[in-house]
Amino acid sequence: MKRIVVVFALSVMLGAAMLGAVMSSMAAAQTVRSEEANHPRIAAAVRELEDAVRYMEAAPHDFGGHKAAAIRDSRAALVQLRAAMAYRARMDR
């Protein structure tokens, strides 16, 4: 009986932790959507850069030797754009 109580208690605690994680994730997703709505040009730039990186990675040529640097710099720009959006999300709370 004691073992069943312990298993039940652990199950409840795990369920509560999972619910908290899901709620936190939902709140973060809501914040991201809100920031994308508030800054649609930045959100569009992120999507376009992601598409450009995929295109360059799949391209059979090296764009005159600029492919690797273009991919690297585009990824760095994506990091900075996402950081800018995350900053605005924190400031808007």
Stockholm file with secondary structure:
# STOCKHOLM 1.0

chainA/1-93         MKRIVVVFALSVMLGAAMLGAVMSSMAAAQTVRSEEANHPRIAAAVRELEDAVRYMEAAPHDFGGHKAAAIRDSRAALVQLRAAMAYRARMDR
#=GR chainA/1-93 SS CHHHHHHHHHHHHHHHHHHHHHHHHHHHHHHHHHHHHHCHHHHHHHHHHHHHHHHHHHCSSCGGGTHHHHHHHHHHHHHHHHHHHHHHHHHHC
#=GC SS_cons        CHHHHHHHHHHHHHHHHHHHHHHHHHHHHHHHHHHHHHCHHHHHHHHHHHHHHHHHHHCSSCGGGTHHHHHHHHHHHHHHHHHHHHHHHHHHC
//
